[in-house]
Amino acid sequence: MGFRLLPMISSAKHIYKLQSALTRNHSDVPKGHFAVYIGKTEKKRFVVPITYLNHPSFQKLLRQAEEEFGFHHSMGGLTIPCNVDAFVDVTSQLNT
């Protein structure tokens, strides 16, 4: 019976390694923040505070994303179809 457990333990270790590799990519997002991808062709990743969701100017960007992508984003995360400069302008106003 002990010999049958070895393949199961090996499989469990493999699954754990895969899971930790997948979650490691998302560990750079601090609590209270979320990642967004900005751009129409080449996407740049930004990590922004959740409090931005309450601001009308950020909600306008979210509506643009909804109109263009619906709720299916190819990057797996929230993608906003504007240029990086426009996004930086909006978020810099939210920081003040």
N, C-alpha and C positions, 0 to 999 in steps of 0.2 A: 504494500500500500504506500510506503514511503517513496518508492520510485515513481509513482504516478504524480506525486505532488511537485517533483522537481520541474517538469515542464510547465506546470501551472504557475509556480513561483517565478520562473524565468519569464513567462508571458506577462505576469503582473509587473515585474521590474521594467520590462520593455514599455509597457503602457504608461507607467509612471514617468519614465524618461521622456516619452513623447509629449505627455501632458505638461511636464515642467518646461520643455522646450517651447511649447505653444504659449504658455502663460508668461514666459520670460519676456516675450516681445511686448506684452501689455503692461509690464511692471513699471515702465518708465512714466506711466500716467499716475500722478499723485491723487490721493483721495480728494474728492471735490472738484475734479477736472475731467475733461473728456477730450479725445482726439478727433480732429476733423482734417479732411483732405481738401486742399484748395487748388483750384485750377480747372481749366477745361480740357487741356491735352496733357500736359505734364503736371502731376499732382504733387503738392508740397504738404507735408504733415505739420500741423500745429496742435499744441495742447493748450486748451483754454479752460478757464474756470466755469463751473456749472452756472454761476450767477449770470453769465452772459445770456442765458436762455430767457431771462425776464425782460431784456431790453428790446424795445421796438425795432431798432436798427438791426440787431442780430436776428430777430424774428423775420425781418424782411429777407435776409439772406437764406433763412431756412425755408421760406416759401418759394424762393427761386430754386432751391434744391429739390423741393417737392414737385414743382412744375416740370423740371427737367428729368429727374430720375424716379419720381414716385417714391416708393419705399424700398426699392431694389437698387442698392449701391454696389457697383462692381468692385470697389476696393474692400468691401466688407465692413466699412465704417461709414460715417457720415461724410459725404462729398458735397462741397458747395461750389457751384459752377461760376466763380468770379475770378478775376485775376488777383494775384497775391497782393499787389499794391492797394487795391480797393479793400481787401480784407484787413490789411494792416491799418489802413485809415479808420475803418469802422471800429476795430478793437482798440486802437489807441485812444479814440474818443471815449470808449467805455471805461478805460483805465483812469481817466481823470475825474 
